[in-house]
């Protein structure tokens, strides 16, 4: 099992509450998110079917640190109890416990890890698990997406949820489900085609 420092993935997911499933707090954050999104002019679209218990949600395009708070507020409004992958540096003291309570799972990018295999194993062990991540792997402009999201979904045989954020039209939410075929180049081309109309804060 991949270890995220003091906390294993299994501990983060199975042994602790996050802000998404903490009684009262989750309701208050849902209300807060709904109000803030409305006041700032953002529209939340779509809904994840209650039949979808396990999935990898990809949130794109990712161009700014503002993507995370907006994505989390949309998740609250849609009542999606997501876990999300983030770079390990944002989990440094004193913010680490808070980030983990927010559903964050730190990822070490500077060295090779078995994160993909560990996530696949977690999907096998849990009946309800939604993992959210940015396929670009960074908010900087990139030519190619990281393939980890695909191999997690394909290895666990769970769908990819095409979630999006569009700063030009101030909208975001849940798009269609995509079931991988195992043909990564073909599938990636189809997935990226869905995101063509959406614009990040910085392009």
C-alpha positions in Angstrom: 0.0 0.0 0.0 1.3 3.4 -0.9 2.1 5.5 2.2 1.4 9.2 2.3 3.7 10.0 5.2 2.1 9.5 8.6 -1.2 8.4 7.0 -1.8 5.5 4.7 -4.5 5.7 2.1 -6.5 3.1 3.9 -6.5 5.2 7.1 -7.5 8.3 5.2 -10.4 6.6 3.6 -11.6 4.1 6.1 -10.7 5.4 9.6 -11.5 9.1 9.5 -14.3 11.4 8.8 -13.9 14.1 6.2 -15.8 17.4 5.9 -18.1 15.6 3.4 -19.5 13.1 6.0 -19.2 15.0 9.3 -22.7 15.6 10.6 -24.0 19.2 10.7 -20.7 20.4 9.2 -21.4 18.9 5.8 -24.9 20.4 5.8 -23.5 23.9 6.7 -20.8 23.6 4.0 -23.4 22.6 1.4 -25.4 25.7 2.3 -22.4 27.9 2.3 -21.2 26.6 -1.0 -24.6 27.0 -2.6 -24.8 30.6 -1.4 -21.2 31.5 -2.5 -21.6 30.0 -5.9 -24.9 31.8 -6.5 -23.5 35.2 -5.3 -20.4 34.9 -7.5 -22.5 34.0 -10.6 -21.5 30.4 -11.0 -23.9 27.8 -12.3 -23.6 24.1 -11.3 -24.8 21.6 -13.9 -25.5 17.9 -14.0 -25.7 15.3 -11.3 -24.0 12.0 -10.6 -26.5 9.1 -10.6 -27.0 7.5 -7.2 -26.2 4.2 -9.0 -22.6 5.3 -9.4 -20.9 4.2 -6.2 -17.3 4.1 -7.4 -15.6 6.3 -10.0 -12.6 8.4 -10.9 -13.7 12.0 -11.4 -11.4 14.1 -13.5 -11.7 17.9 -13.1 -10.5 19.9 -16.1 -9.2 22.3 -17.2 -6.8 23.0 -14.3 -5.0 26.3 -14.6 -5.2 28.0 -11.2 -5.3 27.3 -7.4 -8.9 28.6 -7.5 -9.9 25.4 -9.2 -9.8 23.5 -5.9 -12.1 25.6 -3.8 -14.6 26.0 -6.7 -14.5 22.2 -7.3 -15.0 21.4 -3.7 -17.9 23.9 -3.4 -19.5 22.3 -6.4 -19.0 18.8 -4.9 -20.7 20.1 -1.7 -23.7 21.5 -3.7 -24.0 18.2 -5.5 -23.6 16.2 -2.3 -20.6 14.2 -3.7 -18.4 12.8 -1.0 -15.2 12.9 -2.9 -11.5 12.3 -2.0 -9.0 14.3 -4.1 -5.4 13.9 -5.0 -3.1 16.8 -4.4 0.6 17.5 -4.5 2.4 16.7 -1.2 3.7 20.2 -0.7 0.3 21.6 0.2 0.0 19.1 3.0 2.9 20.5 5.0 2.5 21.6 8.6 0.3 23.2 9.8 -2.2 22.5 6.9 -1.8 18.8 6.6 -4.5 17.7 9.0 -6.9 20.2 7.5 -6.2 19.1 4.0 -6.8 15.5 4.9 -10.0 16.4 6.7 -11.0 18.0 3.5 -10.6 14.7 1.7 -7.1 15.3 0.4 -4.7 12.5 -0.4 -1.1 13.8 -0.8 0.9 12.6 -3.9 4.7 12.6 -4.1 5.5 13.7 -7.6 9.3 13.8 -7.3 9.7 10.0 -7.1 8.1 6.9 -8.5 5.3 5.4 -6.3 2.7 2.7 -6.6 -0.1 5.2 -6.2 -2.1 3.8 -9.2 -1.9 0.2 -7.9 -2.9 1.4 -4.4 -6.0 3.3 -5.7 -7.0 0.2 -7.7 -6.7 -1.9 -4.6 -8.8 0.6 -2.6 -11.6 0.5 -5.2 -11.6 -3.3 -4.8 -11.9 -3.0 -1.0 -14.6 -0.4 -0.8 -18.2 -0.3 -2.0 -18.4 3.5 -2.2 -15.4 5.5 -3.3 -15.1 8.6 -5.5 -11.6 9.9 -6.3 -11.2 13.3 -7.9 -8.1 14.5 -9.6 -6.8 16.9 -12.2 -5.6 14.9 -15.3 -3.1 17.6 -16.2 -1.3 16.9 -12.9 -0.4 20.6 -12.5 -2.0 24.0 -13.0 0.8 25.0 -15.4 0.0 24.6 -19.1 0.9 21.1 -20.3 1.0 19.4 -23.7 0.0 16.0 -22.4 -2.2 14.8 -19.6 -0.9 12.4 -16.9 -2.1 8.9 -17.5 -2.6 8.0 -13.8 -6.4 8.8 -13.8 -6.9 6.5 -16.7 -5.0 3.5 -15.3 -6.7 3.8 -12.0 -10.2 3.7 -13.6 -9.2 1.0 -16.1 -7.5 -1.2 -13.5 -10.4 -1.0 -11.1 -13.0 -1.3 -13.9 -14.8 1.8 -12.7 -16.1 4.7 -14.9 -14.4 8.0 -15.4 -16.7 11.0 -14.5 -16.0 13.9 -16.9 -16.3 16.8 -14.4 -15.5 20.3 -15.7 -15.1 23.9 -14.8 -15.5 26.8 -17.3 -14.4 30.2 -16.2 -15.5 31.9 -19.5 -19.2 31.0 -18.9 -18.8 30.6 -15.1 -20.2 27.1 -15.0 -19.1 23.7 -13.8 -20.4 20.4 -12.8 -20.8 16.7 -13.9 -20.6 15.6 -17.5 -21.1 12.1 -18.9 -19.6 8.9 -17.6 -16.8 7.3 -19.7 -16.0 3.6 -19.5 -12.5 2.8 -20.5 -11.8 0.3 -23.2 -8.1 -0.4 -22.5 -7.0 1.5 -25.6 -5.5 4.5 -23.9 -4.7 6.7 -27.0 -8.2 6.2 -28.4 -10.0 6.8 -25.1 -7.9 9.8 -24.3 -8.7 11.4 -27.6 -12.4 10.9 -27.0 -12.2 12.2 -23.4 -10.2 15.3 -24.3 -12.7 16.1 -27.1 -15.4 16.6 -24.5 -13.3 19.3 -22.8 -12.6 21.4 -25.9 -15.5 23.9 -25.3 -14.4 24.6 -21.7 -11.9 27.4 -20.7 -9.8 27.6 -17.6 -9.1 30.8 -15.8 -5.7 31.0 -17.7 -5.3 29.5 -21.1 
